[in-house]
Structure formats: C-alpha cells, structure tokens
C-alpha cells in the first residue's frame, strides 16, 4: 500500500518538495505568471531558487572630524526597549506599575513565516501565511512528489482578477478563491493524484470560509504548457463551466 501524503508549502523544506514541471522549460518554483499580470512568466529561472539578496549595503556614515573616538560609539538610550524587554524602561515608575500578563486575553496561534532571504517564489507563496494560510500543496507518494497545486484568494493573483474582469456575468459577491495551478509529473499521470489533491484543496478552502472556487484553464494549449489544466479535467472534479469562452473559459465549483 502506497503512503500518500499532502503537505502545505510553508517553508524552505516543503518548498523543496515541489515537483518539476513536465516541460523542463517551465518551473513551478519560479513561476510568477499569476502573481504578476504584466510581466509574469512560467519560465524556468534557476536564479530564483537561490536565497534572495539581503538588500543593498548601507552607506557608511561620514566621519566627524570634530568628534572624539568616544563620540563614535553608539549612545545608550535608557528609555529605549531592550532585546530582553518588550516595554521601555521608565526610571520614574515603581515596581507596581509593571504590566501583568492577562490570563483572559486570547492568545494568537503561532503561524509559520517565510525568512526575508527566502527564494522569490517562496516569498510569494508565503505572503498570506499570517492571515490566509498556505498558497500551495504538494502530494507525495512514498515521499516522492507527484502533484502540485497553487491557490488562494483572488486578491493574491492579479492575472486571475484581470481575466475575471472580462466576464461581468460572473458573480461579484462573494468573491471566490482561485486555483491557478494544478499539475502532476509526467511519470505519475493518469494515477488520479491531481484529482485527489484538488479534493484536499477544495476542502481546505471551504474550511477557510470560501463559498466558491474558480479556475481559468486555457483551451488549445499543450498539456505540458498550461498551468490550469483543461476544461474537461475540471468537469471531472465537480466544477461547472461558468463562462464558455473559446480561449479562456471559467470553471467554478460551489463549496460547502
């Protein structure tokens, strides 16, 4: 019996499980086609897999010819918060004024965050972690990644919003979640993995409060060159054709 797991892409470890595209000219790990409506690309960009630069070096401060060596040392501010305290030190306060922990205040659960020097695509996938949750899932069979899905709120994918704006007949409220990418590896095709993964994505989105989800496949595209599968595929996983366009139809599934 194969061991099948579905993991959320939330950090560099899970980012490393994203499988390669069937067409080596494209890459899930460096695609910003849906995030950048003007210049986005599906192309494989190996440079994107490197940690992001930490930013331009800071310009050194010009020396002060009138200052002594001691003046170049940073001054200590007794009123500034220290690394060991969350509040500023007040020399005029008494011990009774120190803040107490409130046992009745709701605590916020810890959520994963992406490091500031993470690869660019991981940073894009991590934009909603603190509010929405993960934007991608990977299905693994015996620890081998065989399928990938990218999804999220419409606001996270400007190209999807631009495409959706072409069809005023689509309901304006409530806004749907979107699935921008669903793909399986060439070796794992026809194993039902993409359908299983989409089921998990839809269940997840329903749990996050979405009433519907949409996808925007492209008719006539080569199977390995499209990130959103074919309209026929979506019909097998509970979606219906909401807009029957010749080139870019819209498929939709009510959740709940």
PyMOL commands that set and color helices and strands:
alter all, ss='L'
color gray80, all
select helices_A, chain A and resi 12-15+28-30+46-49+69-72+95-97+120-125+154-156+158-164+186-188+193-207+231-235
alter helices_A, ss='H'
color red, helices_A
select strands_A, chain A and resi 4-8+136-141+144-153+177-184+212-215+240-243+250-254
alter strands_A, ss='S'
color yellow, strands_A
deselect
rebuild
show_as cartoon
